[in-house]
Amino acid sequence: MEILMIRLVPIILILFSLLRGEDSTLLNAHIRIIPKIMALYPTAKYIPSATLAIVYEGNRKVFAQQIASQINSLYNGKIGEVYFKAIPLSTNEVLNSKSVTFIYFVQMSSKTVEEITEWGTDNGIPTFSYDMSDLNRGALGSVSIERNTMIYLNKNVLKNGKFHFNESLYSIARLVE
């Protein structure tokens, strides 16, 4: 039964992403890359277990749960030296949380994106978004599939939030203003 569920989760996630307007190829790339970026954030290495919050707005809890479930099954709680767990959190839950290490979110209203990203910057918590346009709303980063998979970092948020990642991220990421 467990094997069947592991195989069904990606299929269900793809169906939900198609219904919601997300590109399943891009979403799958994010699911594979975001935990790797989190592992390059030194803060994540120095705590017993990092928390990757999959933040959702409104009635998207099931979708966020599926993303978290897929990340957890793919990485089995560890990437490199970092132990972590991906959990779905509503916007209100994340804004009141004291244990979030890294934030990833998919399509949200502009106002909510700005609220989440401002909170993340103020609290030293990196915020990555599915949507590249959220870089203009204060998200620290996003991943895009162009000719190759590209990681984009918002230079102003990186500086203002005093975020410091492992140097290897800077060598492969594009900084945008």
C-alpha positions, 0 to 999 in steps of 0.5 A: 500500500505504501509503495502504491501511495508513493507512486500515486503522489506525483501523479496526483500532484501533476493533476492538481498542478494542471488544474491550478495552472502550474506547469508540472515540469517546472513544479517538479524541478522546484520540488527537486531543487528547493531543498538543495538550495536550502542545504546551501543556507548555513543556518539550516546546517546548525539546527537539529532539523530544519523546517521547509515551509510550503506556504499556501493561501486560501483553499490550497492546503491539499496542494501544499500537503502534496508538495511537502509529501513529495519532497519528504519522500524524495529526500527522506528527511536529509539532504547533504548534512541537513536534516529537514522536514517539509510541512504545509503551513497557511500564511497565518501559521507561517507568520506566527511560526518561530521554527521555520528555516526556509519558505517556498510558496506557489501562486498567491495574491500580490499582497500576501506575497509581499507580507510573507517576503517582508516577514521572511526578510525581517526574520532572516528566512529565505523565501522562494517562489514558484512564480518569477514575478514574485521577485519583484514583490520581495521574494529572495529567489525562484527557479526557471526552466529556460535552456537550462534550469536557472536559479534567480536571486533577488540582489536587493533582498539578498543584501537587505535580508543579510542572507548568506549562502554557500559560495557555490550557489552564487556561482550558479545563480543569476542575480537580478535587481 
